[in-house]
Every structure is written in structure tokens, then in C-alpha cells.
Amino acid sequence: MTATAEVEGIKTKLEFEKKGDVLVSKSPLPKGDAYNVVVQVKKDPTAKPQNFRIKYETHIRGECRPQENSCTCHE
């Protein structure tokens, strides 16, 4: 598995280590509030990779309720 986080046009490769049955990032995400994350996964070393693109936003907009959940309002 590989992952890249992009914030404000700067791409950062994320590295992971296995802890028990899960993978944990070796370092925090780069500074920023809105990320485009691309995760690439292979079922086995010879398989074709699958890409998953995720938009991850950490900021909370004032009008979103409830704030602890995903935003359902429209900008």
C-alpha cells in the first residue's frame, strides 16, 4: 500500500508501519486543512494496483451542524 497526501499543491508521500493487525502512519499529515489523498492498494505483489481518491477536510465550518460529523451543507 502506498499513499500520497496533497495540500496546497504540495504532495507528501505517507509511509506506514505495521502495528498488530493495522497499518499506522509513521508521521503526521502535512500542515493544512483540506487534503486530496490517493491510496494505492495491491491484493498481492503481482496484482494490478487499485487507486482510491479521498477528499479529507479537517476544518469545521461555522454553519455546519452537528460539527463533529461530516458536513452536509452546501457552500
Sequence and secondary structure as in RCSB ss.txt:
>XXXX:A:sequence
MTATAEVEGIKTKLEFEKKGDVLVSKSPLPKGDAYNVVVQVKKDPTAKPQNFRIKYETHIRGECRPQENSCTCHE
>XXXX:A:secstr
 EEEEEETTEEEEE EEEETTEEEESS   S SEEEEEEEE SSTTS  EEEEEEEE    TT SSTTS   S  
